[in-house]
């Protein structure tokens, strides 16, 4: 069984996934709009070009998302997407990129359990944890 985070955006899923692909080095494997789908007629006219489903491949990991219409959108809460960086430099780079325009909630730093650890909410409202594990605590 595989677990894939599925993120909801409020109209900016495509922009977010393009950004995540650049920052995380992934490939957008799917980007389907409501327009042209069986759901098109159920969408408000200004929402038809929004993303019905997107997937971003990051190695063996897949991040998914969509732009649910207003009555179904809920702001993200109660979770974070955790990224495990292989190097301290990678952790710092990813943290800085995701935090730009967002809200750092814990600056990236060395902790007793991690070589680098930080938390933030990006400019799209998605909460992230960036971790570069300390092998002694992994």
C-alpha positions in Angstrom: 0.0 0.0 0.0 1.2 3.5 -0.8 0.2 6.7 1.0 0.0 9.9 -1.2 -0.9 13.3 0.3 -3.8 14.9 -1.6 -3.8 18.7 -1.2 -6.7 21.1 -1.8 -6.1 24.6 -3.1 -8.4 27.5 -3.5 -7.9 28.1 -7.2 -4.1 28.1 -7.4 -3.3 24.3 -7.7 -1.6 24.7 -11.1 0.6 27.5 -9.9 1.5 25.5 -6.7 2.3 22.3 -8.6 4.5 24.2 -11.1 6.3 25.8 -8.1 6.7 22.5 -6.3 8.0 20.8 -9.4 10.8 23.5 -9.7 11.6 23.6 -6.0 11.5 19.8 -5.3 12.8 18.6 -8.7 9.6 16.7 -9.5 7.7 16.0 -12.7 4.0 16.9 -13.2 2.6 13.6 -14.3 -1.1 14.7 -14.6 -2.9 18.0 -14.7 -6.6 17.6 -15.6 -9.0 20.5 -15.6 -12.8 20.5 -15.0 -13.2 21.9 -18.6 -13.6 19.0 -21.0 -14.5 16.6 -18.2 -18.0 15.2 -17.3 -17.9 17.6 -14.4 -17.6 20.7 -16.5 -21.3 21.5 -16.5 -21.4 21.2 -12.7 -18.7 23.9 -12.3 -19.2 27.7 -12.2 -18.0 29.2 -15.5 -15.0 30.9 -13.7 -13.9 27.6 -12.2 -13.9 25.4 -15.3 -10.2 25.9 -16.1 -9.2 25.1 -12.5 -7.5 21.8 -11.7 -9.7 18.8 -11.2 -6.7 16.6 -10.4 -2.9 17.0 -10.5 -0.1 14.7 -9.6 3.6 15.4 -9.1 6.1 12.6 -9.1 9.1 13.0 -6.8 11.0 9.7 -7.2 8.9 7.0 -5.6 6.7 9.6 -3.9 3.6 11.2 -5.5 2.0 14.5 -4.3 -1.6 15.0 -5.5 -3.9 17.9 -5.5 -6.9 19.8 -6.9 -9.0 23.0 -6.8 -12.3 21.9 -5.2 -15.0 24.5 -5.8 -15.8 27.0 -3.0 -18.5 25.0 -1.1 -16.1 22.0 -0.8 -12.8 23.9 -0.1 -11.4 23.8 3.4 -8.2 25.5 4.4 -5.5 22.9 5.3 -5.2 22.1 9.0 -4.1 19.3 11.3 -1.3 18.0 9.1 2.0 18.8 7.5 3.8 17.4 4.4 7.1 16.2 5.7 10.2 16.2 3.4 13.3 14.3 4.3 16.4 16.0 2.9 19.6 14.0 2.3 21.9 17.0 3.1 21.8 20.0 5.2 22.3 22.2 2.1 19.2 20.6 0.5 17.1 21.1 3.6 18.1 24.8 3.8 17.5 25.4 0.1 14.0 23.7 0.1 13.0 25.5 3.3 14.0 28.9 2.0 12.2 28.3 -1.3 9.0 27.1 0.3 9.0 29.8 3.0 9.4 32.6 0.5 6.1 34.5 0.6 4.8 32.1 3.2 5.0 31.9 7.0 7.9 30.2 8.8 6.6 28.6 12.0 9.9 27.2 13.2 13.2 28.4 11.6 15.3 25.7 10.1 18.0 24.8 12.5 20.0 22.0 14.1 18.1 20.1 16.8 19.1 17.2 19.0 17.1 14.8 16.7 18.0 16.3 13.3 20.9 17.9 11.5 18.3 20.4 10.1 14.6 20.8 11.0 12.1 23.5 10.2 8.4 24.1 9.8 6.5 26.6 7.6 3.2 27.3 5.8 3.9 28.1 2.1 2.3 30.9 0.1 -0.4 28.5 -1.0 -1.4 27.7 2.6 0.2 24.2 2.7 2.0 23.3 6.0 5.5 21.7 5.5 8.1 20.1 7.7 11.6 20.0 6.4 13.9 17.4 8.1 17.4 16.3 7.6 17.7 13.4 10.0 20.4 12.8 12.5 21.3 9.1 12.0 21.6 8.7 15.8 17.8 9.4 16.1 16.4 8.0 12.9 
